[in-house]
Amino acid sequence: MEPLSYRTLGAEASLSRRMPERVLQFGDGNFLRGFVDDFIDQMNEKANFDSSVVIVPPASTGKTGRINRQDGLYQLYLRGKLNGQVVDQRRLIRCVSRSLDVFTQWQELLDFVCGDELRFVISNTTEAGIVYDPTCRFDDCPPASFPVKLTRLLWQRWHAGKPGLILLPCELIADNGTVLRDTVLRHAADWALEEDFLRWLREENRFCSTLVDRIVTGYPKDWAEELHASNGYRDALLDTAEPFGLWVIEGDESLAEEFPAPQAGLPVKFVADHHPYKEQKVRILNGGHTAMVPAAFLAGHDIVRTCMEDPAVRAFLEGALFEEIIPTLSLPRTDCEAFARAVEERFSNPYIDHRLLDIALNSVSKWRARVLPSVNAFLAQNGRAPDRLTFSFAALAAFYTQAERCGHAYPVRDEPAVLDFFAQNSGLAPEALIAALAARTDFWGEDLRTLPGFVPAAGQALARIRADGMAAALADCR
């Protein structure tokens, strides 16, 4: 069976292939191809964006050859629920023109960024990608880190007398646009580059902070052969994702005109401040996961989808979301409720088996980042601890100390300091364990014993869990 390419497509190959290479994309992973490139492809079709994407893998991932052998083409399958309807869609993504290998084509990349067509730079080099590396030099070929590569490429563009670019980083770090800009400026200062270049960086380039949200599940190993046979060709770049998507970009109307996602009917919001949307996502989607998972696992569940089919678990989650988290958020309640309903729909996705034990990785730090802000905000509003989120703290302690479920041991994965704490304190009585855990300011950034009523309530919840079992305790949590 031949690989996917324009030649393999036959009659479809008559469709236009050449569009201006206006987007440079750092990252060849499943997420960018299942989210950003999907949106660009739809903007080309529906909003005359007329842009193709040049992909630069951040390292030697092996995808450069696969992308070029397939003429940049690949199939994207969106499967799940959206607005109450089951979605099972296939799209042939055509917006990728080629891939450049920075290790063998660095000079070609330097030449490319000096072209008249380039307008956007998009990246997703993981949370560790935007870091300052003082060991990198201006004349490295190529530089090691993404920000250093970008600094060098932007200097080349400035030196060629070209205008600045619009940069849309998608890394999952706070204020990703600001952090990327500051890191680039720091490297430029280290190298004592021209003041005119530094001014051009600050004034002519737009580093936009963004928030991205879509679960992309990647290459479908279990049913790829079936898809190859059905399509009549092999696609080494097959990608799968949920139909839900949200992209929040700090930018004004002029940016929305240049990047016409709304005109294409895509879920992209251009806003003055992305922070309220980040707060909404972290505290509803991620906070919902973290609050639910330890309790649901000890109640007998292994994947998220079955949790949503359990009346007690679902009631617990809905109570936490709608009664304890949403009232503390800064966006309008109606918007937050709509987002929460979409989250419940995503948790019920019949095509994704999201393992609870995978979500439970490093749950202590996740509880601090995702749940504790809602606990503090609820306390500030109501003068008392929220029942379900407090129960989630007890469930967390139970998960780390119970060690077995239905007579079988399960793995608990976290930092050594966390595992050591629970190993040394698992034999304590419920409230003593909760008090000792709450006192660990290195875990929480504060002493949770100072929260009014929190430790006694969590201690009582842990006592119920130990006495009656998690399923019964969860069913009684109101």
N, C-alpha and C positions, 0 to 999 in steps of 0.2 A: 504494500500500500504506500503510495507516494505521500510526501509531506505536504501540508497546506502551503500554497503559494498562489500568486496570481495566475501562473500557468496552469496549476491544478484546477483552479476555479473555472477555467474555460470561458464560457460566455460571459460570466460575471466579470472577467478581467477587463472587459471593455469599459467598465466604470472608471471614472477618473482616478488616477493614482497620484498625480503630482499636485501637491499643495505646498505653499511656502512653508519652510521649516522655521516656524515662529516660536516654537517651544523647545527649550532644552530641559531635559528631565534627568535629575540625578537619582537613580534608583530604578531597578528593574524588577522589583519584587511583586508579589501577588497583589498587595494592597494598591499600589499606584496603578497597576494595570487593570484592577477590578473596580477602581473608583475614579481617579482623576482622568485616566485615558478613556474610560467609558463616557464621562461627562464631556470631554473634548470632542469625542467622536459624535456625540449627539448634538453638540453646538455646531459642528461642521454641517450636519444634516439639516438641522432645524433653524439655525440662526446665522448662517453664512459666515461662520468664524474663519473658515478657509485656512486652517492651520494644521500642520503636521508636527509630530513630536520626534525629536532625536533623543534617544535614551543613552545615558552613560551609566553603566553599572559601577557601583562604588568600589568594587574589587573584582578579582577574576572569578566570577560566579559561573562562567560557562554559558550564560544566556546570550552574550553578544552574537555568537555564531548561530544559535538557534533563531534569534530574532531576525537576523539578516537572511538566513536560509528560507525563512517563511515570509520574506518581504514585509516584515513587521506585522503580519496578519495573525490574529488568534481569535478563538471563540470565547465569549464570556457568557456564562449561564447564571441568571438571577433566579433564585428559588427561595420561596418562603411565603409569608403572609404580609400583605400591605393593604391597609384600610379595609380589613375584614375579608379580603379576597386572597385566595391562594394564587401565587404567581409562579410560573415556570416558563421563563423566557430565554431565548438564545439570541445573542447579537454577535455579528462578525465585526470585530474592531479593526478599523482601517486607518486610523489616524497616525499610527507609528510608521515613520519612513525608514528608519535605520537605527543601528546601535553603533556607538564608537567605543573602542577599548582604550582607556586612558594609558595603559601600559605600552601599547604598540602604536597608538594613534594620537599621542599627546599633541604633536604639532598640528595635526589635522583639526583637533578640537580648538587649539589656539586660533587657528585660521577661521574656523566656523564662527566663533563668538564675535569676530570682527565684521560679520556680514550684515547687510542691510535688513534682512528679513527677521532676525531674532528679536523677540520682544519680551518673552516670559522665561523665567527660570523656576522650575518646580522641583522640590526635593522631598524625599523621605529616606533618610540615611540612618534610621532608628534613633532612639532617645540618646544614644551615645555618639551620634554622628556630629552634632554641633558642639564641638569642644575646642578649646584653645590648646594648641600644641606648640610649645616654644622651640621644639627641636627642628621644625620645618624651616626650610630656606626658600628664598625667592626663586633660585635657579634649580630647585628639585624638578626632575622630569620623570614622572609627575610628582607633585607633593603628595604626602600620605593622607592627610585629613581632608574632608569635604570643605570646611571653611577656607583652608589654605588653597585648595584647588580653585575655589570660587574667587578668592582675592586675586590670585594670579590671572585668572581669566578676565576678571573685570578690569584689571590694570591694562591688559592687552587691548581690551575694547576701548578704554579711555585713550590709550596711546594712539589708536587708529582714528581717533576723532569721532567716534560714534556716540549716539545718545545713550542715556541710562536705560535700565531694564526694570521690569516689575517682577519681584521675587515673591513666590508663594510657598514657603516651607510648610511641610505637612508633618514634621516630626512631633511626637506627642510630648512636648515639653512646654512649660508655661512661657507665654510671650515669645514664641519661637521666632517671629520676625525680628523683634528687638534684639534677642540674644544673637541671632545670626549676624545682624548688622554690626553689633558691638564687637563680635569676634573677628569679623572681617576688618573693621577699623583698627583693632588691636594688632593684628598681623601687619597691616599696612604701616602702622606706627613703628613696630619692631624693625621693619625693613627700611625705615626712614624714606618712604616713598614720597613723591612730590606733594606739596600742599595743594596744588590744583587738583590732583587726583583725589585727595581726601575730601576736598570740597565737592567734587563731582560725585563721589560715593554718597555723601550725605544729602546732597540737594537734587540730584538727577535720578537717583535710583529709589524705588519704593519697596521697602522691606515690610511686607504685610504679615502681621500675625494672623494665624488661622486656627480653626478647630475642625477636625475631620471626624466623621462617625459613619462607619459601615463595617459590618463583619464580613471579611473576605476569607473564604475557606480554602482557596487555592486550587491546586491540581487535584482533580477527583480520582484518586488512585483506584477506588473500588468500582467505578463505572466508566473509566476512561476508554477501555477497549470497546465497550458497547457504543460509546459515542463516536469513536473512530470509524467503526463499521457502519454506523448510521449515516455519518457525514460523507464517507467514501474517501477519506484521507486521514493521515495522522497529524495531530496537532500537539506538538511538544510543549506548547505554551497555554494550553487549556487553563481557564481560570473560572472559579465559581464564587458567588457572593450572595448575600441576602439582598432583597430588593430595596430595603430602607437605605437612605443615604441622607447625610446632612453635611454641608460645607459652609462654615461661617468664616467670612473674610473681612478683616478690618479694611474698609475702603469706601470711597464715595461714589456718586453717580458716574463720574468719568471713568472709574475703574469698571463699573458694571457695564458701561457701553463698550469698553475694549474687550471685556471678558463676558460675553453675552449669555451667561448661564440662565438668568431669569427669562430671557426671551425664548430660550429653548425649553422652558417649563421645568427646569431642574431645581432641586432643593438646595440652592445656594443663596445665602443671605449676606448682603454687604452691609456692615454695621460700623458704627463709630467706635464701639468697644466690644470685644469678643468675650470679655470676662464673665458677664452674666450667663452666656451660653455655655461656657466651660463649666461654670458652677452647676448649671442645670444638668449637664451630661454626667459630671463626676458624681454628683450627689444622688441623682435618680438612677441612671443606668449602672454605673460602677458601684455606687453605694447600695443600690438594691441587691446586686449580686453579692457583695461582701456581707451584708446583713443577713441574707437568706441562706447562703451556702453551708456554713457549718451546721446550722440547725437542720436543714433539709437533708444533708448527708447522713447525720446521725439518726434521722427519722426514716432512713432506708432508701433514699434516692441516690442515683449515680449521675444523671444528666439533668440539665436545666429543664428540658421539655417536660419530663414527667413530674417535675415539681409543680408546674403550672396546672397539671391535671389532678393534683392533690388539694382538696378543698381547704384543709388546714394550712398548708404552706402558702397557697395563693391568698388566703385571707390575711395571713401574717404579712406577706409582702405588700398587699394593697393597703393594709392599715399603716404600715411604715411609710409607704410612698405618699398616700393621699392625706393622712392625718398628722404625720410627724415631720416629713421632709419638705413637701411642697409648700406648706404654709410659711416656711422660713426662707424661701428663695426670693430673689429680687425681680425676676421676670414676672409678667402678669400670670395670675393663677390659671387662667384658661389655657395659656400657652404651655405651662408646665404640666397641666393635666393631660393635654393632647400628647405631649412628649411621653408622659408616663404610660398612657394607653398604647402608644406605639412600642414602648419598651416591653410591655406585657406581651404584645403580639410577637415581638422579636424573640422573646424567651420561649414562645410556643412554636417556633419554627419547626415544622415537621422534617426538614431536610438537614438540620444541624444537630449533631450529638455533642453538645458542649459539656465536657466532663467536669463534675463538681470539684474533684480533687485537683484538676488543673487550675481552676479558678481560685482554689484555696491556697495556692502557693503564696508564701509571704503574707499571710492574712493579717498579721499584727500591724505591719506598716500600712497595709491597705485599709484596715479599720481606722487607723489614725487619719489618713488622707481623705477617705471617702465617707466615713460615718461620723466620726467625732465632730466635724464642723456642724452637722445637723443636730447632734446632741446638744452642743453648746448654744446653738441658735434657738432651739426649742426651749431650753432652760431660760434663756434670756427673755423669751416671749411669755412663758407660762409659769415660771418660778418652780417648775418641777421637772423631773427627768422623764423623757418619753418612754412609754412602756415597752414598745417593741424593739426600739433601738437599744434600750438597756438590756432587754432579753438577749439581743444579738451579742452583747459583750459576754454574758454568761454562756451562751452557746459556743462562743469562741474559746472560752476557757475549757468547756467540756470537750470540744473537738481536740484540743492540744493535750488533754490529760487522759481521755478515756482509752485511747490506744487500740481498742477493738470495737468492731460492730458486728453483731450477730455471731460472735465467736471467732471472727477473723480480724487479724491485725491490718491496719491501713497505714500508708506512709503519711507523715506530716513533714512538710518541707518549709524551712524558714532559716533565718540567720542563726549562727551558733549561739549567740547570746540569748535569743528567744527560746531555743530548744533547751538550753541549759537551765533557764529559769523554770520552765515547766517540769523538767526532770527532777529538779530539786524540791519543787513545791506541790507536786501533784497529790501528795497525801494529806494536804491540809484540808480542814473543814471548809465548806463552801464559802462562807463570808470571809474567812481568813485568807483563802486563796484569792478571792476577788480583791480584797484590800491590798494584798501583796502585789498583785498584778497592777492594780490602779496606781500604786505608789511608784511604778517604774517610769519616772519622767524621761528616761532615755528612750523608752518605747513611744510615749505619747506626746512629748514636748511640754507636758504639764502634769501636775499631780491630780489625778482624777478623784482622789478622796475628798477634794475640796468642792466637788459638784454636789449641790444639795440633794440628798436622798439617793444618789446614784449607787453607791457601794451597797447599802442595805438592800435596795431593790434587786440589784444584780446578784447579790448573795442569795436572796430568797429564790430567785429564778434558778440558780445553779442547784440549790437544794431540791427543788421540784424536779429538775432534770434527772438528778441522781436517784431520787426516790421513785419516780413514776415512769422514767424513760422519756426520751426526747419527743416522740410522737405525741404522747399525752400532754406533756408540758407545753408543747407548741400549740396544740388544739385549745388549751386553756388560756393562752396569751391573748389578752384583749387590750 
